[in-house]
Amino acid sequence: METDDIDAARRGDRPAQGRLLRSLQDPWYRFCLSLLGGDTERARDATQETALRFLRQLPSFRGQSRLSTWSMGIAVNVVREMRRASGRAVSDDGRHADSRAAPGDTPDEAASAGEQRDLIRSVLAGLPERQREVVALRYFEELSVEETAKAMDCAPGTVKATLHQALRAIRRTIEQLT
C-alpha cells in the first residue's frame, strides 16, 4: 500500500479509502471465514463490519505497524464480538464454505482437496479461540510473529507460546485421526 494513499485516506479522501479497502478486504474475509467455521454469510458480515470500523478508526492510525497488521487487529475484535454475541465459538462445520475445485482439477483431485479443507476446518474448530486466531494470522495471512502480536494485542512471546500449543494440539488430533 502506498503511503500517499494511507495519508490521503486518513484525511477522508474517498478514492484513497476505496483503494485501501479493496486491498484489505480479501485478507479480512479469509481470516473471518477461517475463524467462523467456514460460514460465508457471517464472514461477509464480519468483513463488512471490519471495513466500517476500519474507516471510522483510520484517522487514529499512527503508522507504528503496517496498515494491514493494524487492520487485522480490527478484524480479530469483530470476530471475537460476533462469537460472543452468538454464544458459540464456531458457527458450523464449514459445509457452507466455498469449496469449488481449482481450474483443471480432476474429480478425484477436487474431492481430495475438499476432504483436506474439511479436515483442516474440523481440526481448527477443536482449538481454543486464541489458538485458532494465532494459526489463522500466522499461517493463513502469513503475518510475522510481531505482526500477529500487534493484531492480537499481546506480546510476541505469547504468540509463540500459543502457536506452539496450537501446533501440538493439531499434531495430536491428526495423529488420532490417522
C-alpha positions as CSV (number, residue, x, y, z in Angstrom):
1,M,0.0,0.0,0.0
2,E,1.2,3.4,-0.9
3,T,2.0,5.8,2.0
4,D,0.3,8.6,-0.1
5,D,-2.9,6.6,-0.2
6,I,-2.8,5.9,3.5
7,D,-2.3,9.6,4.3
8,A,-5.0,10.7,1.8
9,A,-7.4,8.1,3.2
10,R,-6.7,9.3,6.8
11,R,-7.7,12.8,5.6
12,G,-11.0,11.5,4.2
13,D,-10.1,11.1,0.5
14,R,-12.8,8.6,-0.7
15,P,-10.9,7.2,-3.7
16,A,-7.9,6.5,-1.5
17,Q,-10.1,4.9,1.1
18,G,-11.6,2.7,-1.7
19,R,-8.2,1.6,-2.8
20,L,-7.2,0.6,0.7
21,L,-10.5,-1.2,1.3
22,R,-10.1,-3.2,-2.0
23,S,-6.5,-4.2,-1.0
24,L,-7.6,-5.3,2.5
25,Q,-11.0,-6.9,2.1
26,D,-9.8,-10.3,0.8
27,P,-7.4,-10.9,3.7
28,W,-10.1,-9.8,6.2
29,Y,-12.6,-12.2,4.5
30,R,-10.2,-15.2,4.6
31,F,-9.4,-14.5,8.2
32,C,-13.0,-14.1,9.2
33,L,-14.1,-17.2,7.2
34,S,-11.4,-19.3,8.9
35,L,-12.5,-18.3,12.4
36,L,-16.2,-18.5,11.8
37,G,-16.1,-22.2,10.7
38,G,-16.5,-21.5,7.0
39,D,-19.8,-19.7,7.4
40,T,-19.6,-17.5,4.3
41,E,-22.6,-15.3,5.4
42,R,-21.2,-14.5,8.8
43,A,-17.7,-14.0,7.3
44,R,-19.2,-11.4,4.8
45,D,-20.9,-9.7,7.7
46,A,-17.7,-9.6,9.7
47,T,-15.7,-8.3,6.8
48,Q,-18.3,-5.5,6.3
49,E,-18.2,-4.6,9.9
50,T,-14.4,-4.6,9.8
51,A,-14.4,-2.2,6.9
52,L,-16.8,0.2,8.7
53,R,-14.7,0.2,11.8
54,F,-11.5,0.5,9.7
55,L,-12.8,3.7,8.1
56,R,-14.0,5.1,11.4
57,Q,-10.7,4.4,13.1
58,L,-8.4,5.2,10.2
59,P,-7.7,8.8,11.3
60,S,-6.2,7.3,14.6
61,F,-3.7,5.1,12.7
62,R,-0.3,6.2,13.7
63,G,1.8,4.1,11.4
64,Q,3.6,2.2,14.2
65,S,2.9,-1.1,12.3
66,R,1.8,-1.9,8.8
67,L,-1.7,-0.8,8.0
68,S,-2.6,-4.4,7.1
69,T,-1.5,-5.6,10.5
70,W,-3.3,-2.8,12.3
71,S,-6.5,-3.5,10.3
72,M,-6.3,-7.3,11.0
73,G,-6.5,-6.4,14.7
74,I,-9.9,-4.8,14.0
75,A,-11.0,-8.0,12.2
76,V,-9.8,-10.0,15.3
77,N,-12.0,-7.9,17.5
78,V,-15.0,-8.1,15.2
79,V,-14.9,-11.9,15.1
80,R,-14.5,-12.1,18.8
81,E,-17.5,-9.9,19.4
82,M,-19.6,-11.8,16.8
83,R,-18.8,-15.1,18.5
84,R,-19.5,-13.7,22.0
85,A,-22.8,-12.3,20.8
86,S,-23.9,-15.6,19.2
87,G,-22.8,-17.5,22.3
88,R,-20.7,-20.1,20.4
89,A,-17.1,-20.4,19.4
90,V,-17.7,-21.7,15.8
91,S,-20.9,-21.4,13.8
92,D,-20.9,-24.6,11.8
93,D,-18.7,-27.3,10.4
94,G,-17.7,-25.5,7.3
95,R,-20.2,-27.0,4.8
96,H,-21.2,-23.6,3.6
97,A,-17.7,-22.6,2.7
98,D,-16.7,-22.1,-0.9
99,S,-15.4,-25.5,-1.9
100,R,-15.1,-25.0,-5.7
101,A,-12.3,-27.0,-7.3
102,A,-9.3,-25.3,-8.8
103,P,-9.4,-25.0,-12.6
104,G,-8.1,-28.1,-14.2
105,D,-8.6,-30.4,-11.2
106,T,-9.8,-33.9,-11.9
107,P,-12.8,-35.0,-9.9
108,D,-10.6,-37.1,-7.7
109,E,-8.3,-34.1,-7.0
110,A,-11.3,-31.9,-6.3
111,A,-12.7,-34.4,-3.9
112,S,-9.3,-34.8,-2.1
113,A,-8.9,-31.0,-1.8
114,G,-12.4,-30.8,-0.3
115,E,-11.7,-33.5,2.2
116,Q,-8.4,-31.7,3.2
117,R,-10.3,-28.4,3.7
118,D,-12.9,-30.2,5.8
119,L,-10.2,-31.9,7.9
120,I,-8.4,-28.6,8.5
121,R,-11.6,-26.8,9.4
122,S,-12.5,-29.7,11.8
123,V,-9.1,-29.6,13.4
124,L,-9.1,-25.8,13.8
125,A,-12.7,-25.9,15.2
126,G,-11.4,-28.0,18.0
127,L,-8.8,-25.5,19.1
128,P,-9.4,-22.8,21.7
129,E,-10.3,-19.3,20.3
130,R,-6.8,-17.8,20.8
131,Q,-5.1,-20.7,19.2
132,R,-7.4,-20.5,16.1
133,E,-6.6,-16.8,15.8
134,V,-2.9,-17.2,16.0
135,V,-2.9,-20.1,13.5
136,A,-5.0,-18.1,11.1
137,L,-2.9,-14.9,11.3
138,R,0.5,-16.7,11.1
139,Y,-0.2,-19.3,8.5
140,F,-3.3,-18.2,6.5
141,E,-2.5,-14.5,6.5
142,E,1.3,-15.0,6.7
143,L,1.9,-12.3,9.4
144,S,5.2,-12.4,11.3
145,V,5.2,-13.2,15.0
146,E,5.5,-9.4,15.7
147,E,2.6,-8.5,13.4
148,T,0.5,-11.3,14.8
149,A,1.2,-10.0,18.3
150,K,0.1,-6.5,17.3
151,A,-3.1,-7.7,15.6
152,M,-3.9,-9.8,18.7
153,D,-2.8,-7.1,21.1
154,C,-0.4,-9.3,23.0
155,A,3.3,-9.9,23.4
156,P,5.3,-11.8,20.7
157,G,6.2,-14.4,23.4
158,T,2.5,-15.0,23.9
159,V,2.1,-15.6,20.2
160,K,5.0,-18.1,20.1
161,A,3.7,-20.0,23.1
162,T,0.1,-20.0,21.8
163,L,1.3,-21.1,18.4
164,H,3.4,-23.9,20.0
165,Q,0.3,-25.1,21.9
166,A,-1.9,-25.0,18.8
167,L,0.6,-26.9,16.6
168,R,1.0,-29.5,19.3
169,A,-2.8,-29.9,19.6
170,I,-3.1,-30.1,15.8
171,R,-0.5,-32.8,15.6
172,R,-2.1,-34.8,18.3
173,T,-5.6,-34.5,16.6
174,I,-4.2,-35.5,13.2
175,E,-2.3,-38.5,14.7
176,Q,-5.6,-39.7,16.3
177,L,-7.4,-39.4,13.0
178,T,-4.8,-41.3,11.0
